[in-house]
């Protein structure tokens, strides 16, 4: 197509584009374009996470190594910290408040150390999760990856710390006469279920903490209250019965997830079961908490995928 100008020169006009008249959405579909940072479908999101499983493991190991890199004792603090906490609780609750009375020191110390280690696993996962996004904004804004990789890696870091602590726990058990038993094999499903619960909890805390950074300051007080309500340092059911607490209060506190996983671990490892109260259908509770919080936390975190690192 051409036209003649006033000086007799011939100018050629551009041919019409095949994209003329197409909307932005139609153009994007035609050329396979997508919104940068758009949230993928849930199955695709899970697939992307699986594809980055090596990154998640490597990141958790790096954070674990760096955590105590400035301390002279280094990785020793990973075990020493919960042991020192257990020592303080032994002094206050075991000796001064006589919570070990009727249980015997040979049962109470493994009872206490098991409770401290198992609860610390959940507590640390929640505390690490709440800072996993807000504390890594540089990484979140610089690279494109499923953001759930961060809270999952922090929960995995806490699992690695617990496994180190379990080696010390086994020494305590052997030292106080609790010999290996077939029931010790139950610690594997208990740890798996607790890890799924902790990971879901970390993802819930990660989304909440990304929008409300002050939650990181409040959470230690919440988890400390949760610790006292989970029977970490004493037999919770016996204490509540002595205080004439209503039965529904005892049932609710016994069914809280921290108490469930602590009691299952104690029942698996300690020979004397007379001071370990397992609520009815305890394994259903353990599986239920892992599925509800694990899957629910994952979906809850995924729904805000596009918002992390913005604003």
Buried (B, 14 or more C-beta within 10 A) or exposed (E): EEEEEEEEEEEEEEEEEEEEEEEEEEEEEEEEEEEEEEBBEEEEBBEBBEEBEEBBBEBBBEBBEEBBEEEEEEBEBBBBBBBEBBBEBBEEBBEEEEBBEEBEEBBBBBBBBBBBBBBBBBBBBBBBBBBBBBBBEEBBEEEEBBBBBBBBBBBBBBBBBBEBBBEBBBEBBEEBEBEEEEEBEBBEBBBEBBBBBBBBBBBBBBBBBBEEBEBBEEBEEEBEEBBEBBBBBBBBBBBBEEEEBEEEEBEEBBBBBBBBBBBBBBBBBBBBEEBBBBBEEBBEBBBBBBBEBBEBBBEBBBEBBEBBBEE
